[in-house]
Structure formats: structure tokens, C-alpha cells
């Protein structure tokens, strides 16, 4: 869990780059990621 949280700052730019390439406008995935982050911070 802690390793995953430490990797998040490195993964977020990759996810943003992925969205820019595919021009996706589905915000549900971003909301899902943010909810996972908040749940991990709660532990």
C-alpha cells in the first residue's frame, strides 16, 4: 500500500499524458483514482 502511494506522483503524469494522447474526456477514471488515493490515505 505504502509503495503504491509513493508511486502515485510518478504515475499521475503518465496518466495525464495518456489522456492527452487519446483525448479521452471520461472523468470517471480520474474520480476512481482519487477515491482510491483518499482510501489509502485513510489507512
mmCIF file as Biopython writes it, N, C-alpha, C and O atoms, coordinates in Angstrom:
data_model
#
loop_
_atom_site.group_PDB
_atom_site.id
_atom_site.type_symbol
_atom_site.label_atom_id
_atom_site.label_alt_id
_atom_site.label_comp_id
_atom_site.label_asym_id
_atom_site.label_entity_id
_atom_site.label_seq_id
_atom_site.pdbx_PDB_ins_code
_atom_site.Cartn_x
_atom_site.Cartn_y
_atom_site.Cartn_z
_atom_site.occupancy
_atom_site.B_iso_or_equiv
_atom_site.auth_seq_id
_atom_site.auth_asym_id
_atom_site.pdbx_PDB_model_num
ATOM 1   N N  . UNK A ? 1  ? 0.832   -1.207 0.000   1.0 0.0 1  A 1 
ATOM 2   C CA . UNK A ? 1  ? 0.000   0.000  0.000   1.0 0.0 1  A 1 
ATOM 3   C C  . UNK A ? 1  ? 0.868   1.259  0.000   1.0 0.0 1  A 1 
ATOM 4   O O  . UNK A ? 1  ? 0.650   2.174  -0.795  1.0 0.0 1  A 1 
ATOM 5   N N  . UNK A ? 2  ? 1.861   1.296  0.907   1.0 0.0 2  A 1 
ATOM 6   C CA . UNK A ? 2  ? 2.714   2.479  1.012   1.0 0.0 2  A 1 
ATOM 7   C C  . UNK A ? 2  ? 3.510   2.675  -0.272  1.0 0.0 2  A 1 
ATOM 8   O O  . UNK A ? 2  ? 3.695   3.804  -0.728  1.0 0.0 2  A 1 
ATOM 9   N N  . UNK A ? 3  ? 3.981   1.568  -0.856  1.0 0.0 3  A 1 
ATOM 10  C CA . UNK A ? 3  ? 4.743   1.657  -2.103  1.0 0.0 3  A 1 
ATOM 11  C C  . UNK A ? 3  ? 3.861   2.240  -3.205  1.0 0.0 3  A 1 
ATOM 12  O O  . UNK A ? 3  ? 4.315   3.063  -3.999  1.0 0.0 3  A 1 
ATOM 13  N N  . UNK A ? 4  ? 2.595   1.809  -3.251  1.0 0.0 4  A 1 
ATOM 14  C CA . UNK A ? 4  ? 1.672   2.300  -4.271  1.0 0.0 4  A 1 
ATOM 15  C C  . UNK A ? 4  ? 1.476   3.809  -4.134  1.0 0.0 4  A 1 
ATOM 16  O O  . UNK A ? 4  ? 1.458   4.536  -5.127  1.0 0.0 4  A 1 
ATOM 17  N N  . UNK A ? 5  ? 1.330   4.268  -2.891  1.0 0.0 5  A 1 
ATOM 18  C CA . UNK A ? 5  ? 1.134   5.704  -2.654  1.0 0.0 5  A 1 
ATOM 19  C C  . UNK A ? 5  ? 2.373   6.478  -3.076  1.0 0.0 5  A 1 
ATOM 20  O O  . UNK A ? 5  ? 2.267   7.576  -3.624  1.0 0.0 5  A 1 
ATOM 21  N N  . UNK A ? 6  ? 3.557   5.905  -2.822  1.0 0.0 6  A 1 
ATOM 22  C CA . UNK A ? 6  ? 4.796   6.592  -3.184  1.0 0.0 6  A 1 
ATOM 23  C C  . UNK A ? 6  ? 4.969   6.652  -4.697  1.0 0.0 6  A 1 
ATOM 24  O O  . UNK A ? 6  ? 5.649   7.541  -5.209  1.0 0.0 6  A 1 
ATOM 25  N N  . UNK A ? 7  ? 4.355   5.706  -5.417  1.0 0.0 7  A 1 
ATOM 26  C CA . UNK A ? 7  ? 4.472   5.686  -6.874  1.0 0.0 7  A 1 
ATOM 27  C C  . UNK A ? 7  ? 3.452   6.599  -7.546  1.0 0.0 7  A 1 
ATOM 28  O O  . UNK A ? 7  ? 3.604   6.939  -8.720  1.0 0.0 7  A 1 
ATOM 29  N N  . UNK A ? 8  ? 2.415   6.999  -6.814  1.0 0.0 8  A 1 
ATOM 30  C CA . UNK A ? 8  ? 1.356   7.808  -7.414  1.0 0.0 8  A 1 
ATOM 31  C C  . UNK A ? 8  ? 1.868   9.086  -8.076  1.0 0.0 8  A 1 
ATOM 32  O O  . UNK A ? 8  ? 1.455   9.386  -9.196  1.0 0.0 8  A 1 
ATOM 33  N N  . UNK A ? 9  ? 2.758   9.855  -7.423  1.0 0.0 9  A 1 
ATOM 34  C CA . UNK A ? 9  ? 3.243   11.074 -8.090  1.0 0.0 9  A 1 
ATOM 35  C C  . UNK A ? 9  ? 3.912   10.781 -9.422  1.0 0.0 9  A 1 
ATOM 36  O O  . UNK A ? 9  ? 3.879   11.620 -10.323 1.0 0.0 9  A 1 
ATOM 37  N N  . UNK A ? 10 ? 4.519   9.605  -9.568  1.0 0.0 10 A 1 
ATOM 38  C CA . UNK A ? 10 ? 5.173   9.257  -10.829 1.0 0.0 10 A 1 
ATOM 39  C C  . UNK A ? 10 ? 4.154   8.767  -11.851 1.0 0.0 10 A 1 
ATOM 40  O O  . UNK A ? 10 ? 4.354   8.918  -13.057 1.0 0.0 10 A 1 
ATOM 41  N N  . UNK A ? 11 ? 3.056   8.178  -11.366 1.0 0.0 11 A 1 
ATOM 42  C CA . UNK A ? 11 ? 2.056   7.623  -12.283 1.0 0.0 11 A 1 
ATOM 43  C C  . UNK A ? 11 ? 1.122   8.701  -12.822 1.0 0.0 11 A 1 
ATOM 44  O O  . UNK A ? 11 ? 0.662   8.605  -13.960 1.0 0.0 11 A 1 
ATOM 45  N N  . UNK A ? 12 ? 0.839   9.716  -12.027 1.0 0.0 12 A 1 
ATOM 46  C CA . UNK A ? 12 ? -0.128  10.730 -12.442 1.0 0.0 12 A 1 
ATOM 47  C C  . UNK A ? 12 ? 0.274   11.436 -13.735 1.0 0.0 12 A 1 
ATOM 48  O O  . UNK A ? 12 ? -0.584  11.611 -14.600 1.0 0.0 12 A 1 
ATOM 49  N N  . UNK A ? 13 ? 1.541   11.855 -13.917 1.0 0.0 13 A 1 
ATOM 50  C CA . UNK A ? 13 ? 1.918   12.466 -15.204 1.0 0.0 13 A 1 
ATOM 51  C C  . UNK A ? 13 ? 1.732   11.501 -16.368 1.0 0.0 13 A 1 
ATOM 52  O O  . UNK A ? 13 ? 1.352   11.914 -17.463 1.0 0.0 13 A 1 
ATOM 53  N N  . UNK A ? 14 ? 2.001   10.210 -16.134 1.0 0.0 14 A 1 
ATOM 54  C CA . UNK A ? 14 ? 1.823   9.227  -17.203 1.0 0.0 14 A 1 
ATOM 55  C C  . UNK A ? 14 ? 0.351   9.105  -17.566 1.0 0.0 14 A 1 
ATOM 56  O O  . UNK A ? 14 ? -0.002  8.990  -18.739 1.0 0.0 14 A 1 
ATOM 57  N N  . UNK A ? 15 ? -0.507  9.130  -16.545 1.0 0.0 15 A 1 
ATOM 58  C CA . UNK A ? 15 ? -1.945  9.033  -16.802 1.0 0.0 15 A 1 
ATOM 59  C C  . UNK A ? 15 ? -2.414  10.273 -17.562 1.0 0.0 15 A 1 
ATOM 60  O O  . UNK A ? 15 ? -3.201  10.171 -18.503 1.0 0.0 15 A 1 
ATOM 61  N N  . UNK A ? 16 ? -1.923  11.448 -17.144 1.0 0.0 16 A 1 
ATOM 62  C CA . UNK A ? 16 ? -2.288  12.685 -17.832 1.0 0.0 16 A 1 
ATOM 63  C C  . UNK A ? 16 ? -1.822  12.666 -19.277 1.0 0.0 16 A 1 
ATOM 64  O O  . UNK A ? 16 ? -2.543  13.106 -20.172 1.0 0.0 16 A 1 
ATOM 65  N N  . UNK A ? 17 ? -0.608  12.153 -19.506 1.0 0.0 17 A 1 
ATOM 66  C CA . UNK A ? 17 ? -0.079  12.059 -20.869 1.0 0.0 17 A 1 
ATOM 67  C C  . UNK A ? 17 ? -0.932  11.097 -21.685 1.0 0.0 17 A 1 
ATOM 68  O O  . UNK A ? 17 ? -1.200  11.346 -22.860 1.0 0.0 17 A 1 
ATOM 69  N N  . UNK A ? 18 ? -1.358  10.001 -21.067 1.0 0.0 18 A 1 
ATOM 70  C CA . UNK A ? 18 ? -2.203  9.022  -21.747 1.0 0.0 18 A 1 
ATOM 71  C C  . UNK A ? 18 ? -3.523  9.669  -22.159 1.0 0.0 18 A 1 
ATOM 72  O O  . UNK A ? 18 ? -4.022  9.427  -23.258 1.0 0.0 18 A 1 
ATOM 73  N N  . UNK A ? 19 ? -4.086  10.491 -21.277 1.0 0.0 19 A 1 
ATOM 74  C CA . UNK A ? 19 ? -5.344  11.146 -21.602 1.0 0.0 19 A 1 
ATOM 75  C C  . UNK A ? 19 ? -5.156  12.141 -22.736 1.0 0.0 19 A 1 
ATOM 76  O O  . UNK A ? 19 ? -6.025  12.272 -23.598 1.0 0.0 19 A 1 
ATOM 77  N N  . UNK A ? 20 ? -4.016  12.850 -22.742 1.0 0.0 20 A 1 
ATOM 78  C CA . UNK A ? 20 ? -3.779  13.832 -23.801 1.0 0.0 20 A 1 
ATOM 79  C C  . UNK A ? 20 ? -3.637  13.140 -25.149 1.0 0.0 20 A 1 
ATOM 80  O O  . UNK A ? 20 ? -4.100  13.657 -26.165 1.0 0.0 20 A 1 
ATOM 81  N N  . UNK A ? 21 ? -2.997  11.971 -25.163 1.0 0.0 21 A 1 
ATOM 82  C CA . UNK A ? 21 ? -2.781  11.268 -26.430 1.0 0.0 21 A 1 
ATOM 83  C C  . UNK A ? 21 ? -4.114  10.782 -27.001 1.0 0.0 21 A 1 
ATOM 84  O O  . UNK A ? 21 ? -4.400  10.970 -28.184 1.0 0.0 21 A 1 
ATOM 85  N N  . UNK A ? 22 ? -4.921  10.158 -26.149 1.0 0.0 22 A 1 
ATOM 86  C CA . UNK A ? 22 ? -6.156  9.553  -26.634 1.0 0.0 22 A 1 
ATOM 87  C C  . UNK A ? 22 ? -7.327  10.535 -26.611 1.0 0.0 22 A 1 
ATOM 88  O O  . UNK A ? 22 ? -8.416  10.236 -27.100 1.0 0.0 22 A 1 
ATOM 89  N N  . UNK A ? 23 ? -7.079  11.725 -26.027 1.0 0.0 23 A 1 
ATOM 90  C CA . UNK A ? 23 ? -8.118  12.758 -25.996 1.0 0.0 23 A 1 
ATOM 91  C C  . UNK A ? 23 ? -9.402  12.225 -25.369 1.0 0.0 23 A 1 
ATOM 92  O O  . UNK A ? 23 ? -10.504 12.457 -25.867 1.0 0.0 23 A 1 
ATOM 93  N N  . UNK A ? 24 ? -9.228  11.497 -24.254 1.0 0.0 24 A 1 
ATOM 94  C CA . UNK A ? 24 ? -10.391 10.940 -23.559 1.0 0.0 24 A 1 
ATOM 95  C C  . UNK A ? 24 ? -10.970 12.001 -22.625 1.0 0.0 24 A 1 
ATOM 96  O O  . UNK A ? 24 ? -10.238 12.769 -22.001 1.0 0.0 24 A 1 
ATOM 97  N N  . UNK A ? 25 ? -12.285 12.025 -22.546 1.0 0.0 25 A 1 
ATOM 98  C CA . UNK A ? 25 ? -12.921 13.004 -21.677 1.0 0.0 25 A 1 
ATOM 99  C C  . UNK A ? 25 ? -13.728 12.310 -20.590 1.0 0.0 25 A 1 
ATOM 100 O O  . UNK A ? 25 ? -14.644 12.900 -20.018 1.0 0.0 25 A 1 
ATOM 101 N N  . UNK A ? 26 ? -13.386 11.045 -20.301 1.0 0.0 26 A 1 
ATOM 102 C CA . UNK A ? 26 ? -14.101 10.296 -19.270 1.0 0.0 26 A 1 
ATOM 103 C C  . UNK A ? 26 ? -13.470 10.598 -17.920 1.0 0.0 26 A 1 
ATOM 104 O O  . UNK A ? 26 ? -12.367 10.135 -17.629 1.0 0.0 26 A 1 
ATOM 105 N N  . UNK A ? 27 ? -14.163 11.369 -17.099 1.0 0.0 27 A 1 
ATOM 106 C CA . UNK A ? 27 ? -13.610 11.777 -15.809 1.0 0.0 27 A 1 
ATOM 107 C C  . UNK A ? 27 ? -13.847 10.732 -14.732 1.0 0.0 27 A 1 
ATOM 108 O O  . UNK A ? 27 ? -13.338 10.865 -13.619 1.0 0.0 27 A 1 
ATOM 109 N N  . UNK A ? 28 ? -14.617 9.689  -15.046 1.0 0.0 28 A 1 
ATOM 110 C CA . UNK A ? 28 ? -14.920 8.680  -14.026 1.0 0.0 28 A 1 
ATOM 111 C C  . UNK A ? 28 ? -13.660 7.960  -13.578 1.0 0.0 28 A 1 
ATOM 112 O O  . UNK A ? 28 ? -13.531 7.603  -12.407 1.0 0.0 28 A 1 
ATOM 113 N N  . UNK A ? 29 ? -12.721 7.742  -14.509 1.0 0.0 29 A 1 
ATOM 114 C CA . UNK A ? 29 ? -11.483 7.054  -14.149 1.0 0.0 29 A 1 
ATOM 115 C C  . UNK A ? 29 ? -10.673 7.916  -13.191 1.0 0.0 29 A 1 
ATOM 116 O O  . UNK A ? 29 ? -10.092 7.403  -12.235 1.0 0.0 29 A 1 
ATOM 117 N N  . UNK A ? 30 ? -10.630 9.221  -13.440 1.0 0.0 30 A 1 
ATOM 118 C CA . UNK A ? 30 ? -9.888  10.124 -12.558 1.0 0.0 30 A 1 
ATOM 119 C C  . UNK A ? 30 ? -10.536 10.144 -11.179 1.0 0.0 30 A 1 
ATOM 120 O O  . UNK A ? 30 ? -9.841  10.113 -10.163 1.0 0.0 30 A 1 
ATOM 121 N N  . UNK A ? 31 ? -11.866 10.194 -11.143 1.0 0.0 31 A 1 
ATOM 122 C CA . UNK A ? 31 ? -12.577 10.194 -9.865  1.0 0.0 31 A 1 
ATOM 123 C C  . UNK A ? 31 ? -12.300 8.893  -9.117  1.0 0.0 31 A 1 
ATOM 124 O O  . UNK A ? 31 ? -12.122 8.897  -7.898  1.0 0.0 31 A 1 
ATOM 125 N N  . UNK A ? 32 ? -12.265 7.782  -9.851  1.0 0.0 32 A 1 
ATOM 126 C CA . UNK A ? 32 ? -11.975 6.491  -9.230  1.0 0.0 32 A 1 
ATOM 127 C C  . UNK A ? 32 ? -10.578 6.492  -8.628  1.0 0.0 32 A 1 
ATOM 128 O O  . UNK A ? 32 ? -10.383 6.029  -7.505  1.0 0.0 32 A 1 
ATOM 129 N N  . UNK A ? 33 ? -9.604  7.014  -9.373  1.0 0.0 33 A 1 
ATOM 130 C CA . UNK A ? 33 ? -8.227  7.075  -8.863  1.0 0.0 33 A 1 
ATOM 131 C C  . UNK A ? 33 ? -8.156  7.936  -7.608  1.0 0.0 33 A 1 
ATOM 132 O O  . UNK A ? 33 ? -7.499  7.561  -6.636  1.0 0.0 33 A 1 
ATOM 133 N N  . UNK A ? 34 ? -8.822  9.079  -7.620  1.0 0.0 34 A 1 
ATOM 134 C CA . UNK A ? 34 ? -8.774  9.963  -6.463  1.0 0.0 34 A 1 
ATOM 135 C C  . UNK A ? 34 ? -9.434  9.312  -5.254  1.0 0.0 34 A 1 
ATOM 136 O O  . UNK A ? 34 ? -8.971  9.497  -4.129  1.0 0.0 34 A 1 
ATOM 137 N N  . UNK A ? 35 ? -10.511 8.552  -5.466  1.0 0.0 35 A 1 
ATOM 138 C CA . UNK A ? 35 ? -11.172 7.870  -4.355  1.0 0.0 35 A 1 
ATOM 139 C C  . UNK A ? 35 ? -10.262 6.795  -3.774  1.0 0.0 35 A 1 
ATOM 140 O O  . UNK A ? 35 ? -10.236 6.587  -2.561  1.0 0.0 35 A 1 
ATOM 141 N N  . UNK A ? 36 ? -9.507  6.104  -4.649  1.0 0.0 36 A 1 
ATOM 142 C CA . UNK A ? 36 ? -8.559  5.096  -4.174  1.0 0.0 36 A 1 
ATOM 143 C C  . UNK A ? 36 ? -7.469  5.760  -3.345  1.0 0.0 36 A 1 
ATOM 144 O O  . UNK A ? 36 ? -7.067  5.239  -2.305  1.0 0.0 36 A 1 
ATOM 145 N N  . UNK A ? 37 ? -6.991  6.913  -3.810  1.0 0.0 37 A 1 
ATOM 146 C CA . UNK A ? 37 ? -5.941  7.625  -3.077  1.0 0.0 37 A 1 
ATOM 147 C C  . UNK A ? 37 ? -6.437  8.027  -1.698  1.0 0.0 37 A 1 
ATOM 148 O O  . UNK A ? 37 ? -5.727  7.853  -0.708  1.0 0.0 37 A 1 
ATOM 149 N N  . UNK A ? 38 ? -7.650  8.562  -1.623  1.0 0.0 38 A 1 
ATOM 150 C CA . UNK A ? 38 ? -8.175  9.009  -0.335  1.0 0.0 38 A 1 
ATOM 151 C C  . UNK A ? 38 ? -8.391  7.819  0.594   1.0 0.0 38 A 1 
ATOM 152 O O  . UNK A ? 38 ? -8.190  7.938  1.803   1.0 0.0 38 A 1 
ATOM 153 N N  . UNK A ? 39 ? -8.799  6.673  0.048   1.0 0.0 39 A 1 
ATOM 154 C CA . UNK A ? 39 ? -8.982  5.484  0.880   1.0 0.0 39 A 1 
ATOM 155 C C  . UNK A ? 39 ? -7.643  4.996  1.413   1.0 0.0 39 A 1 
ATOM 156 O O  . UNK A ? 39 ? -7.547  4.583  2.569   1.0 0.0 39 A 1 
ATOM 157 N N  . UNK A ? 40 ? -6.599  5.040  0.571   1.0 0.0 40 A 1 
ATOM 158 C CA . UNK A ? 40 ? -5.274  4.594  1.012   1.0 0.0 40 A 1 
ATOM 159 C C  . UNK A ? 40 ? -4.720  5.540  2.071   1.0 0.0 40 A 1 
ATOM 160 O O  . UNK A ? 40 ? -4.043  5.099  3.000   1.0 0.0 40 A 1 
ATOM 161 N N  . UNK A ? 41 ? -4.999  6.826  1.943   1.0 0.0 41 A 1 
ATOM 162 C CA . UNK A ? 41 ? -4.512  7.784  2.931   1.0 0.0 41 A 1 
ATOM 163 C C  . UNK A ? 41 ? -5.209  7.572  4.272   1.0 0.0 41 A 1 
ATOM 164 O O  . UNK A ? 41 ? -4.675  7.939  5.318   1.0 0.0 41 A 1 
ATOM 165 N N  . UNK A ? 42 ? -6.406  6.977  4.237   1.0 0.0 42 A 1 
ATOM 166 C CA . UNK A ? 42 ? -7.141  6.739  5.475   1.0 0.0 42 A 1 
ATOM 167 C C  . UNK A ? 42 ? -6.537  5.612  6.302   1.0 0.0 42 A 1 
ATOM 168 O O  . UNK A ? 42 ? -6.732  5.561  7.516   1.0 0.0 42 A 1 
ATOM 169 N N  . UNK A ? 43 ? -5.810  4.714  5.658   1.0 0.0 43 A 1 
ATOM 170 C CA . UNK A ? 43 ? -5.245  3.571  6.386   1.0 0.0 43 A 1 
ATOM 171 C C  . UNK A ? 43 ? -3.979  3.969  7.117   1.0 0.0 43 A 1 
ATOM 172 O O  . UNK A ? 43 ? -3.363  3.137  7.785   1.0 0.0 43 A 1 
#
